[in-house]
């Protein structure tokens, strides 16, 4: 189905670049909605799952990540990391402790409960990703990644460092 039909537009989008950006944005919106549906039965959000994946696979020597590191790696506004970690801590998914070398810095780590939940959800998530992305050949997926990297590169050329939003 065309973008115009999906969005019920009365007129076609005439500027190709605008259509490409609108299609990318709309696809991200559809994916975000599907992620919400997927993670809801597990009591998670897509953002919480992303934090859990970062903690499981990107942790440093201190056995976790600082809130600042999570903020740099996440696809959300870094200012929201504290609230996100608070919620995850209340849910028993992560712990927060002062860094050994700097007590002003917190290290966030998965709890055993968080690890168990991640171990349950991750294979199901992997299958869902494969199902969705099966619409594209592997070579097309690589091309998509490369094309989106080019677009992000052209955006970052015009924006000050650290001004990414999400």
C-alpha positions, 0 to 999 in steps of 0.5 A, a space after each residue: 500500500 502506498 504512503 498516500 493511501 496509508 495516511 489517507 492523503 487526498 493528494 500525492 506527495 509531490 516532493 520525493 525527498 519529503 515523501 521519503 522522510 515522511 515514509 521513514 517517519 511513518 514507518 518508525 511510528 508503526 514500528 514503535 506502535 508494534 513494539 508497544 504491543 509486543 512488550 506490553 504483555 511482559 510489563 515492559 516498554 521498548 525503551 526499558 527493553 533497550 536499557 536491559 539489552 544495553 546493560 546485558 551486552 554493553 556493560 563496562 568493567 564496573 558491571 553496569 553502565 552509568 546513567 550518562 552512558 545509557 543516555 548516550 546510547 539510548 534513542 531517548 532524551 538523556 534527561 529522561 534517563 533518571 525517570 526511566 531508571 527510577 521506574 525500572 528500579 521500582 519494578 525490580 529490573 535494575 539496581 543503582 549504586 554509586 560508582 567506586 571511583 566517583 560517588 556522584 556517578 551511578 552505575 546501573 545493572 540488571 537484577 537477577 529478575 531483570 536478567 530472567 525477564 530479558 532471557 525470556 523476552 529476547 528470543 521472542 523479540 529476535 523472532 519478531 524482528 526476523 518476521 518483520 524484516 523478512 519483507 526485505 532480503 539481507 542485502 536490502 536490509 544492509 542497504 537500508 542501514 547504509 542509506 539511513 546512516 547517510 541520512 543521519 550523517 547529513 542531518 548531523 552535519 547541520 546540528 551541534 554535537 549533543 543536540 540529538 533528541 528522541 
